[in-house]
């Protein structure tokens, strides 16, 4: 029995373990794996590394482009804001200028209207003076004629026309001087009465 046990053990030692491969297979498998690993290191890994580098460069390029686009967008936004501020300032300046122009036009029109009114008033005064002077002349002529006729009737003697008119003018001037002296005296008396 013991002999059978020893034989069984010997047989078992010579039989392969189903879990572990044979040593020659292990050696050849390791050599093949190393050769495959070397070939992959020389051919496949550089392609993979290049693909990773390209992808990284692509992503970094896109990030840089996105950053540049963002900066350009910010610059454009600032330019638009500056233009908007400039446009608002220009609009405000135009409004102020329009207000100033409107005020100037209003003052000019008001000044012209006042000047026109003053000229019209002067013309009216001149027309009134002319009418008054004409009325005085007509009144003098009529008064002179009436006075001559009255004097002729009273005196009964006919005077020549030039002498009659000269006498009437002298008389009217004398009456006018007396009227002015009376008006001045009346004003003085009014003035004295106001002071009293």
Residue pairs with C-beta under 8 A, 6 or more apart in sequence:
16 22
21 29
140 168
140 169
140 172
143 168
143 172
144 164
144 165
144 168
144 169
144 172
147 164
147 168
147 171
148 159
148 161
148 164
148 165
148 168
151 159
151 164
152 158
152 159
159 167
